Amino acid sequence: MAGTFEYKCPCCGGSIVFDSRSQKMKCPYCDTEFEMETLKQFDEENLSEDTDPKWDADVVRQSDERLEDETLVSYTCESCGGEIVGDRTMASTSCPYCGNNVIVAKQFEGMLRPDVVIPFKLDEKSAREKLKSHLKGKILLPSMFKSENRIKEIRGVYVPFWLYDCDAQADISCRATRVRCWERGDYEYTETSHYLVSRSGEIGFDNVPVDGSEKMDDTLMQSVEPFDYSDCVDFQTAYLAGYVADKFDQTAEQCAPVANQRMRDSTVSAFLGTIQGYATCVPEHTNIRLSQGKITYALLPVWILNTKYKDKLYTFAMNGQTGKFVGNLPVDKGKAVRIAGAVFVAAAALTMLITGLF
C-alpha cells in the first residue's frame, strides 16, 4: 500500500484543513489557526526535494506512464488504518471511514510536484449560493429542478493545469470591404470597394491554461476562466487539506497543441482588433510563429457540483477564486410550448389592433 500523511493539530490531535476565508490552516475541532509558513518544514520532511523548474516533456511523460497499468491504487489511512482506494491520479482525498483528510505523498515527488497553486478563496456555502443564483430567472427551468435537495454531490477540487508562456510573431493578410450607398432620382446605388489589409508584429502570452486531467470536461474548465494568476503561491501540500486533488494524467507535451491553438486564435483576434473603418474584414492568410517559452505546473481551485434530474446528471463548475459559475440546465418543454403560444397570441392581437387602427 502506498504511503499517505495528514496534517494534525498539535493542540487536540484533530485533522486540520485549509480555510479559504482566513487563508490559514484551521482545526475544525478546537478552532486553532496556523500560518501557512509554519508548515513548510512539515512538507520538507514528507516530500522529496524540489527539482529544477525547467520542464522536460519526455521525463514528465515517463513519470506518468509508471502508473498507466494501475487502474486502482490502495492507500492506508494513518488515523484509523482503513483502506482508501482511488485511481492512479488521486493526490488528496478523505478517508471513507474516519473522514480525515489524507494526502498521497508520492503524487508530489520530483517532477510530479506542482510549481504553484492558487488557494481556494470561496467555500462550499458560496458555491451553493451561486447555484441558487444561477437558477433564478430561468423561466424555462423545470420547477422541481430548483429544489436544493437536487444537489447530489459538491466538492472542491484542485485541478491540475499546465500554464504556457510564449511569444508569437505574426504576419496576417485580410480581405476587407467598404460600402457606400446613395440615391439618385428613383434609383439606389451601392458601391463596394475591396482592400487587402496586412498586419505584422509580435505579441506575448503569459499563463495560457490547459487542464491536464482527462476526467475534467475541457469545455467546462475553459468556461470558468479566467483565473487571477497574481494570487499564485509556491506549492505546499497544506493548501490541499480539506479538498480533493488529482495529479495530471495528460502531460505538458500532450496538452501543448491545445495551448498553441488558443494562442494562434488569440493572435488573430488581437491583430484584427487593430483594423478599423471597414464594413467587413476576413483573414485570408496567416503566418504565426510561436517561440517556445516556460511551462508551469499549477493546481487551480474549482468547485464541482452534480445534480440529478429525471435520471440525468447535470454538472456545474465554479471558479474557486473568482466565483464564476457555469453549467447547462434542463428545459421544461411544456413551459416552452405555453410561452411560445402566448407570444403568438399576443403578436396576433397586436397585428389585429394595428390593422383596425389603419
Residue pairs with C-beta under 8 A, 6 or more apart in sequence:
1 74
1 75
1 76
1 83
2 73
2 74
2 75
2 76
2 104
2 106
3 75
3 76
3 104
3 105
3 106
4 75
4 76
4 77
4 78
4 84
4 102
4 103
4 104
4 105
5 46
5 78
5 102
5 103
5 105
6 15
6 78
6 79
6 100
6 101
6 102
6 103
6 241
7 15
7 16
7 17
7 25
7 39
7 42
7 101
7 238
7 241
8 14
8 15
8 16
9 15
9 16
9 27
9 29
9 30
9 32
11 27
11 30
11 32
12 27
12 29
12 30
12 32
14 27
14 28
14 29
14 30
15 79
15 100
15 101
15 241
16 25
16 26
16 27
16 28
16 32
16 34
16 241
17 25
17 26
17 28
17 101
17 241
17 242
17 243
18 24
18 25
18 26
18 119
18 120
18 238
18 239
18 240
18 241
18 242
18 243
19 25
19 26
19 33
19 242
20 119
20 120
20 121
20 122
20 123
20 320
21 123
22 33
23 36
23 119
24 33
24 34
24 35
24 36
25 33
25 34
25 35
25 36
25 39
25 238
25 241
26 32
26 33
26 34
27 33
36 233
36 236
36 238
36 239
39 236
39 238
40 236
42 238
43 236
43 237
43 238
46 105
46 237
47 105
47 108
47 109
47 113
47 237
48 109
48 110
48 113
50 113
51 110
51 111
51 113
53 115
53 296
55 111
55 252
55 295
55 297
56 111
57 251
57 252
57 253
57 256
58 253
59 111
60 111
60 251
60 252
60 253
61 251
61 253
61 254
63 110
63 111
63 112
64 248
64 249
64 251
67 73
67 88
68 88
70 88
71 87
71 88
72 85
72 86
72 87
72 88
73 85
73 86
73 87
73 88
73 90
74 83
74 84
74 85
75 83
75 84
75 85
75 86
75 102
75 104
76 82
76 83
76 84
77 83
77 84
77 95
77 97
77 98
77 100
77 102
78 102
79 95
79 98
79 100
80 95
80 97
80 98
80 100
82 95
82 96
82 97
82 98
84 93
84 95
84 96
84 102
86 93
86 104
88 247
88 249
89 107
89 213
89 215
89 246
89 247
89 248
89 249
90 104
90 107
90 245
90 246
90 247
91 103
91 104
91 107
91 108
91 158
91 240
91 245
91 246
91 247
92 101
92 102
92 103
92 104
92 158
92 237
92 240
92 241
92 243
92 244
92 245
93 101
93 102
93 244
93 245
94 100
94 101
94 102
95 101
95 102
101 240
101 241
101 242
103 237
103 240
103 241
103 245
106 112
107 247
108 114
108 235
108 237
108 247
112 247
113 235
113 297
114 160
114 235
114 297
114 298
114 299
115 234
115 235
115 296
115 297
115 298
116 232
116 233
116 234
116 235
116 296
116 297
116 298
116 299
117 158
117 232
117 233
117 234
117 235
117 236
117 239
117 298
117 299
117 300
118 227
118 228
118 229
118 231
118 232
118 233
118 298
118 299
118 300
118 301
118 320
118 321
119 231
119 233
119 239
119 301
120 156
120 239
120 243
120 301
120 320
120 321
121 231
121 301
121 320
121 321
121 322
122 303
122 318
122 320
122 321
122 323
124 154
124 156
124 303
126 318
126 323
127 154
127 156
127 303
127 305
127 318
128 148
128 151
128 154
128 305
130 318
130 323
130 325
131 151
131 305
131 316
131 318
131 325
132 148
133 325
134 316
134 325
134 327
134 329
135 141
135 145
135 146
135 329
138 329
139 335
139 339
140 331
140 332
140 335
140 336
140 339
141 329
141 330
141 331
141 332
142 309
142 330
142 331
142 332
142 335
143 332
144 150
144 309
145 307
145 309
145 329
145 330
150 307
150 308
150 309
151 305
151 306
151 307
152 306
152 307
152 308
152 313
153 304
153 305
153 306
154 303
154 304
154 305
154 306
155 243
155 244
155 303
155 304
156 242
156 243
156 244
156 301
156 302
156 303
156 304
156 320
157 243
157 244
157 245
157 246
157 301
157 302
157 303
157 304
158 239
158 240
158 243
158 244
158 245
158 246
158 299
158 300
158 301
158 302
159 211
159 213
159 216
159 221
159 246
159 299
159 300
159 301
159 302
160 211
160 212
160 213
160 246
160 247
160 248
160 297
160 298
160 299
161 209
161 210
161 211
161 212
161 297
161 298
161 299
161 300
162 209
162 210
162 212
162 248
162 252
162 255
162 256
162 259
162 295
162 296
162 297
162 298
163 207
163 208
163 209
163 229
163 295
163 296
163 297
163 298
164 205
164 207
164 208
164 209
164 210
164 256
164 259
164 263
164 293
164 294
164 295
165 204
165 205
165 206
165 207
165 208
165 293
165 294
165 295
165 296
166 204
166 205
166 208
166 259
166 263
166 290
166 291
166 292
166 293
167 202
167 203
167 204
167 205
167 290
167 291
167 293
168 202
168 203
168 204
168 205
168 263
168 264
168 267
168 288
168 289
168 290
168 291
169 201
169 202
169 288
169 289
169 291
170 199
170 200
170 201
170 202
170 203
170 267
170 268
170 271
170 286
170 287
170 288
170 289
171 198
171 199
171 200
171 286
171 287
172 198
172 199
172 200
172 268
172 271
172 272
172 283
172 285
172 286
172 287
172 288
173 196
173 197
173 198
173 283
173 284
173 285
173 286
174 196
174 197
174 198
174 199
174 272
174 275
174 281
174 282
174 283
174 284
175 194
175 195
175 196
175 197
175 280
175 281
175 282
175 284
176 194
176 195
176 196
176 197
176 275
176 278
176 279
176 280
176 281
176 282
177 192
177 193
177 194
177 195
177 278
177 279
177 280
177 281
178 192
178 193
178 195
178 277
178 278
178 279
179 190
179 191
179 192
179 193
179 279
180 190
180 191
180 193
181 188
181 189
181 190
181 191
182 188
182 189
183 189
195 278
196 284
197 275
197 278
197 281
199 271
199 274
199 275
201 271
203 266
203 267
203 270
203 271
205 263
205 266
205 293
206 229
207 229
207 296
208 259
208 262
208 263
209 225
209 227
209 298
209 300
210 255
210 256
210 258
210 259
210 262
211 218
211 221
211 255
212 248
212 249
212 250
212 251
212 252
212 255
212 297
213 246
213 248
213 249
213 250
214 249
214 250
215 246
215 249
217 315
218 258
220 315
220 317
220 326
220 327
221 302
221 317
223 317
223 324
223 326
224 302
224 317
224 318
224 319
224 324
224 325
224 326
225 319
225 324
226 322
227 300
227 319
227 321
227 322
228 321
228 322
231 321
232 298
233 239
235 299
239 299
240 299
243 301
245 299
248 297
252 295
252 297
260 290
263 290
264 286
264 288
264 290
267 288
268 283
268 286
268 288
272 281
272 283
275 281
300 320
300 321
301 319
301 320
301 321
302 317
302 318
302 319
302 320
303 317
303 318
303 319
303 320
304 315
304 316
304 317
305 315
305 316
305 317
305 318
305 327
306 313
306 314
306 315
306 316
307 313
307 314
307 316
308 314
309 330
310 330
312 330
314 327
314 328
314 329
314 330
315 327
316 325
316 326
316 327
317 325
317 326
317 327
318 324
318 325
318 326
319 325
